[in-house]
Amino acid sequence: DAALDALRAELVAIEDNPRRLELLKERKKPHLFRMDQVLQLVLITESVRTRLAMVELLGPRVLDPKNKAELQGLFRFSEEKQRVERVLQDRQAVLTSASFSSLTARSAGGLRGPGGT
């Protein structure tokens, strides 16, 4: 997907993790992400702290939070895994609410901006 590739390239080009997080915070807003896309972005850094922050930023925009096993597997300690679990459980609760079910069906393609582009 071109939008994911562009975002990933921008994040890779930045060596400073706080700047990466700022860019991700700005650029995530119009998009929804599949879990495999979140995994691609999280793998850009080795920093566990930054990876957790990325999950917390992107988690509320994930389309398929039940597909969390591979993402959780990146984290070594149970506290880290629990943080990921909480973020994704919160997102799953939102997705299963009646008001979001039609939005999810329309946006199932992943990383998309306004109007499905």
PyRosetta script that sets phi, psi and omega in degrees:
from pyrosetta import init, pose_from_sequence

init()
pose = pose_from_sequence("DAALDALRAELVAIEDNPRRLELLKERKKPHLFRMDQVLQLVLITESVRTRLAMVELLGPRVLDPKNKAELQGLFRFSEEKQRVERVLQDRQAVLTSASFSSLTARSAGGLRGPGGT")
pose.set_psi(1, 129.7)
pose.set_omega(1, -173.8)
pose.set_phi(2, -64.2)
pose.set_psi(2, -40.1)
pose.set_omega(2, -178.6)
pose.set_phi(3, -65.4)
pose.set_psi(3, -41.4)
pose.set_omega(3, 177.7)
pose.set_phi(4, -66.2)
pose.set_psi(4, -43.3)
pose.set_omega(4, 179.3)
pose.set_phi(5, -60.0)
pose.set_psi(5, -41.4)
pose.set_omega(5, 179.9)
pose.set_phi(6, -65.9)
pose.set_psi(6, -45.2)
pose.set_omega(6, 179.0)
pose.set_phi(7, -63.6)
pose.set_psi(7, -44.8)
pose.set_omega(7, 179.6)
pose.set_phi(8, -60.7)
pose.set_psi(8, -44.9)
pose.set_omega(8, 179.8)
pose.set_phi(9, -60.7)
pose.set_psi(9, -41.0)
pose.set_omega(9, 178.2)
pose.set_phi(10, -63.3)
pose.set_psi(10, -42.8)
pose.set_omega(10, -179.2)
pose.set_phi(11, -67.2)
pose.set_psi(11, -38.9)
pose.set_omega(11, 178.6)
pose.set_phi(12, -64.9)
pose.set_psi(12, -37.4)
pose.set_omega(12, -178.0)
pose.set_phi(13, -67.2)
pose.set_psi(13, -21.3)
pose.set_omega(13, 179.3)
pose.set_phi(14, -92.7)
pose.set_psi(14, 126.2)
pose.set_omega(14, -179.0)
pose.set_phi(15, -93.1)
pose.set_psi(15, -15.1)
pose.set_omega(15, -176.4)
pose.set_phi(16, -93.6)
pose.set_psi(16, 116.6)
pose.set_omega(16, -176.6)
pose.set_phi(17, -61.4)
pose.set_psi(17, -40.5)
pose.set_omega(17, 176.2)
pose.set_phi(18, -59.8)
pose.set_psi(18, -37.5)
pose.set_omega(18, 176.5)
pose.set_phi(19, -67.8)
pose.set_psi(19, -36.9)
pose.set_omega(19, 175.7)
pose.set_phi(20, -59.3)
pose.set_psi(20, -44.4)
pose.set_omega(20, -179.1)
pose.set_phi(21, -65.3)
pose.set_psi(21, -38.2)
pose.set_omega(21, 177.0)
pose.set_phi(22, -63.2)
pose.set_psi(22, -45.2)
pose.set_omega(22, 178.4)
pose.set_phi(23, -61.8)
pose.set_psi(23, -44.6)
pose.set_omega(23, 179.9)
pose.set_phi(24, -63.1)
pose.set_psi(24, -39.6)
pose.set_omega(24, 178.2)
pose.set_phi(25, -61.6)
pose.set_psi(25, -40.9)
pose.set_omega(25, 179.5)
pose.set_phi(26, -72.3)
pose.set_psi(26, -43.0)
pose.set_omega(26, -171.5)
pose.set_phi(27, -84.5)
pose.set_psi(27, -15.7)
pose.set_omega(27, -176.5)
pose.set_phi(28, -74.9)
pose.set_psi(28, -24.0)
pose.set_omega(28, -166.7)
pose.set_phi(29, -51.6)
pose.set_psi(29, -46.5)
pose.set_omega(29, -177.6)
pose.set_phi(30, -85.8)
pose.set_psi(30, 0.8)
pose.set_omega(30, -170.4)
pose.set_phi(31, -109.9)
pose.set_psi(31, 154.6)
pose.set_omega(31, 166.7)
pose.set_phi(32, -116.5)
pose.set_psi(32, 147.8)
pose.set_omega(32, -173.0)
pose.set_phi(33, -124.8)
pose.set_psi(33, 141.9)
pose.set_omega(33, 168.2)
pose.set_phi(34, -81.9)
pose.set_psi(34, 158.7)
pose.set_omega(34, -178.0)
pose.set_phi(35, -62.3)
pose.set_psi(35, -35.6)
pose.set_omega(35, 178.5)
pose.set_phi(36, -64.7)
pose.set_psi(36, -31.3)
pose.set_omega(36, 177.4)
pose.set_phi(37, -71.5)
pose.set_psi(37, -40.2)
pose.set_omega(37, 176.3)
pose.set_phi(38, -60.1)
pose.set_psi(38, -43.3)
pose.set_omega(38, 179.8)
pose.set_phi(39, -60.2)
pose.set_psi(39, -43.6)
pose.set_omega(39, 178.2)
pose.set_phi(40, -58.5)
pose.set_psi(40, -41.5)
pose.set_omega(40, -178.2)
pose.set_phi(41, -72.9)
pose.set_psi(41, -40.3)
pose.set_omega(41, -179.5)
pose.set_phi(42, -64.7)
pose.set_psi(42, -33.2)
pose.set_omega(42, -178.5)
pose.set_phi(43, -71.6)
pose.set_psi(43, -5.5)
pose.set_omega(43, 178.5)
pose.set_phi(44, -64.2)
pose.set_psi(44, -30.7)
pose.set_omega(44, -176.7)
pose.set_phi(45, -119.2)
pose.set_psi(45, 153.1)
pose.set_omega(45, 174.8)
pose.set_phi(46, -92.2)
pose.set_psi(46, -14.4)
pose.set_omega(46, -176.3)
pose.set_phi(47, -69.4)
pose.set_psi(47, 119.0)
pose.set_omega(47, 179.1)
pose.set_phi(48, -63.2)
pose.set_psi(48, -40.9)
pose.set_omega(48, 179.8)
pose.set_phi(49, -60.2)
pose.set_psi(49, -44.2)
pose.set_omega(49, 179.6)
pose.set_phi(50, -69.4)
pose.set_psi(50, -39.1)
pose.set_omega(50, 176.7)
pose.set_phi(51, -59.5)
pose.set_psi(51, -44.8)
pose.set_omega(51, 178.3)
pose.set_phi(52, -63.3)
pose.set_psi(52, -40.6)
pose.set_omega(52, 178.6)
pose.set_phi(53, -63.8)
pose.set_psi(53, -38.3)
pose.set_omega(53, 177.6)
pose.set_phi(54, -64.0)
pose.set_psi(54, -42.9)
pose.set_omega(54, 177.6)
pose.set_phi(55, -60.6)
pose.set_psi(55, -42.3)
pose.set_omega(55, 179.8)
pose.set_phi(56, -66.8)
pose.set_psi(56, -33.4)
pose.set_omega(56, 176.9)
pose.set_phi(57, -72.8)
pose.set_psi(57, -43.5)
pose.set_omega(57, -174.0)
pose.set_phi(58, -89.8)
pose.set_psi(58, -23.8)
pose.set_omega(58, -177.3)
pose.set_phi(59, -49.9)
pose.set_psi(59, -45.6)
pose.set_omega(59, 179.5)
pose.set_phi(60, -68.1)
pose.set_psi(60, -4.1)
pose.set_omega(60, -179.4)
pose.set_phi(61, -116.7)
pose.set_psi(61, 12.9)
pose.set_omega(61, -177.6)
pose.set_phi(62, -83.9)
pose.set_psi(62, 136.2)
pose.set_omega(62, 180.0)
pose.set_phi(63, -84.7)
pose.set_psi(63, -29.5)
pose.set_omega(63, -173.1)
pose.set_phi(64, -131.7)
pose.set_psi(64, 64.1)
pose.set_omega(64, -175.1)
pose.set_phi(65, -63.3)
pose.set_psi(65, -16.1)
pose.set_omega(65, 178.6)
pose.set_phi(66, -70.9)
pose.set_psi(66, -19.0)
pose.set_omega(66, 179.2)
pose.set_phi(67, -87.2)
pose.set_psi(67, 53.8)
pose.set_omega(67, -170.0)
pose.set_phi(68, -97.6)
pose.set_psi(68, -9.2)
pose.set_omega(68, -170.6)
pose.set_phi(69, -57.7)
pose.set_psi(69, -47.0)
pose.set_omega(69, -177.5)
pose.set_phi(70, -65.6)
pose.set_psi(70, -39.2)
pose.set_omega(70, 178.1)
pose.set_phi(71, -65.1)
pose.set_psi(71, -46.7)
pose.set_omega(71, 179.3)
pose.set_phi(72, -62.3)
pose.set_psi(72, -31.1)
pose.set_omega(72, 179.7)
pose.set_phi(73, -65.0)
pose.set_psi(73, -16.9)
pose.set_omega(73, 177.1)
pose.set_phi(74, -72.0)
pose.set_psi(74, -19.5)
pose.set_omega(74, -174.8)
pose.set_phi(75, -103.3)
pose.set_psi(75, 137.6)
pose.set_omega(75, -171.2)
pose.set_phi(76, -88.6)
pose.set_psi(76, -39.1)
pose.set_omega(76, -172.2)
pose.set_phi(77, -99.1)
pose.set_psi(77, 149.1)
pose.set_omega(77, -176.4)
pose.set_phi(78, -61.7)
pose.set_psi(78, -34.1)
pose.set_omega(78, 178.7)
pose.set_phi(79, -62.3)
pose.set_psi(79, -41.0)
pose.set_omega(79, 178.1)
pose.set_phi(80, -65.8)
pose.set_psi(80, -45.7)
pose.set_omega(80, 179.0)
pose.set_phi(81, -60.6)
pose.set_psi(81, -38.3)
pose.set_omega(81, 179.1)
pose.set_phi(82, -66.6)
pose.set_psi(82, -37.1)
pose.set_omega(82, 176.7)
pose.set_phi(83, -62.2)
pose.set_psi(83, -44.6)
pose.set_omega(83, 177.5)
pose.set_phi(84, -61.6)
pose.set_psi(84, -45.5)
pose.set_omega(84, -180.0)
pose.set_phi(85, -57.8)
pose.set_psi(85, -45.3)
pose.set_omega(85, -179.5)
pose.set_phi(86, -61.0)
pose.set_psi(86, -46.1)
pose.set_omega(86, -180.0)
pose.set_phi(87, -59.6)
pose.set_psi(87, -45.8)
pose.set_omega(87, -176.0)
pose.set_phi(88, -75.2)
pose.set_psi(88, -31.4)
pose.set_omega(88, 174.2)
pose.set_phi(89, -65.9)
pose.set_psi(89, -40.8)
pose.set_omega(89, 177.1)
pose.set_phi(90, -61.2)
pose.set_psi(90, -42.8)
pose.set_omega(90, 179.2)
pose.set_phi(91, -65.9)
pose.set_psi(91, -40.5)
pose.set_omega(91, 179.0)
pose.set_phi(92, -61.9)
pose.set_psi(92, -38.7)
pose.set_omega(92, 178.5)
pose.set_phi(93, -61.7)
pose.set_psi(93, -40.4)
pose.set_omega(93, 178.3)
pose.set_phi(94, -65.6)
pose.set_psi(94, -44.4)
pose.set_omega(94, -177.1)
pose.set_phi(95, -65.8)
pose.set_psi(95, -30.8)
pose.set_omega(95, -178.6)
pose.set_phi(96, -84.6)
pose.set_psi(96, -9.2)
pose.set_omega(96, 175.9)
pose.set_phi(97, -70.3)
pose.set_psi(97, 148.7)
pose.set_omega(97, -174.6)
pose.set_phi(98, -57.8)
pose.set_psi(98, -36.3)
pose.set_omega(98, -174.9)
pose.set_phi(99, -68.9)
pose.set_psi(99, -21.1)
pose.set_omega(99, -178.0)
pose.set_phi(100, -103.5)
pose.set_psi(100, -7.6)
pose.set_omega(100, -174.7)
pose.set_phi(101, -64.3)
pose.set_psi(101, -37.6)
pose.set_omega(101, 179.5)
pose.set_phi(102, -73.9)
pose.set_psi(102, -35.2)
pose.set_omega(102, 176.4)
pose.set_phi(103, -61.3)
pose.set_psi(103, -44.8)
pose.set_omega(103, -179.0)
pose.set_phi(104, -62.4)
pose.set_psi(104, -42.6)
pose.set_omega(104, -179.9)
pose.set_phi(105, -61.8)
pose.set_psi(105, -38.5)
pose.set_omega(105, -179.5)
pose.set_phi(106, -74.6)
pose.set_psi(106, -26.1)
pose.set_omega(106, -172.0)
pose.set_phi(107, -106.2)
pose.set_psi(107, 17.4)
pose.set_omega(107, -170.7)
pose.set_phi(108, -64.4)
pose.set_psi(108, -8.9)
pose.set_omega(108, -178.7)
pose.set_phi(109, -75.2)
pose.set_psi(109, -13.9)
pose.set_omega(109, -179.4)
pose.set_phi(110, 88.9)
pose.set_psi(110, -175.5)
pose.set_omega(110, -173.6)
pose.set_phi(111, -11.1)
pose.set_psi(111, 88.5)
pose.set_omega(111, -178.7)
pose.set_phi(112, -134.1)
pose.set_psi(112, 150.8)
pose.set_omega(112, 177.8)
pose.set_phi(113, -99.7)
pose.set_psi(113, -167.0)
pose.set_omega(113, 179.7)
pose.set_phi(114, -57.9)
pose.set_psi(114, 139.0)
pose.set_omega(114, 178.8)
pose.set_phi(115, 75.7)
pose.set_psi(115, 14.2)
pose.set_omega(115, 176.7)
pose.set_phi(116, 77.3)
pose.set_psi(116, 18.3)
pose.set_omega(116, -179.4)
pose.set_phi(117, -101.5)
pose.dump_pdb("model.pdb")
